[in-house]
Amino acid sequence: MPRYRLDIEYDGAGYAGWQRQDDHPSIQQAIETAISGFCGETVGVRGAGRTDAGVHALGQVAHVDLEQVWPADTVRDAVNAHLQMAKERIVILDARLAPDDFDARFSAVMRHYVYRIVCRRAPLVIDRNRALWSPRPLDVAAMHAAAQTLIGRHDFTTFRSAQCQAKSPVRSLDKLDVIAGTEPGTIEIHASARSFLHNQIRSFAGTLRLVGEGKWTAGDVEAALAARSRKACGPVAAPEGLYFRKVEYPTD
């Protein structure tokens, strides 16, 4: 049974997230339906990460097992055709045959996310549902300095959802950079790690925004981490600013 790796881009607005649900549209279900429309098979698509409702992806990765061997380009183009016919905001960027032991989730060695903020007085129109709006400027340098206190291996209880199902709150955070975007007034928070806890990046973004507003210091962020309490976290940032940017694998 051939296994295919799918590289996926999607606009998460209007979806209940990646994971299949009984009564709400999901990314996973839309792709499975498109594959079924293409080849007639009932399949299960396994993703590298379960993005929440409203979260976008520039480089989500998934794998799927099909009964028949198809050219990879045919898989990509045919699934995209069915996604377009269904008016889904999802596209398969690339499809390729993968080894039988490739697992989109467990084979991953690094995951990269970016969180976008747009600072301007006027509300967002083009970037509505695609970035967090801040009606006041934020101090990017202060946010970046505070972010560095979170780098390393820590107990991230403060920065994970109370509904997080991970067995341990301990994670290694490899990168958390806050930089000015290419467009005026835009800020990007880049986060990289092998794995993340539920709502971890959005918790970082909301907390770092307090620093950018001058309400918190780097010391406050460090103290929040040390508290190991969800109550010590800043407000969780909205999902529309978050993008699943890239997944790395040993064979890449």
PyMOL commands that set and color helices and strands:
alter all, ss='L'
color gray80, all
select helices_A, chain A and resi 27-39+72-85+140-150+157-159+200-212+218-227+230-232+239-241
alter helices_A, ss='H'
color red, helices_A
select strands_A, chain A and resi 3-10+46-47+56-65+90-98+110-119+132-134+152-155+170-180+186-193+242-248
alter strands_A, ss='S'
color yellow, strands_A
deselect
rebuild
show_as cartoon
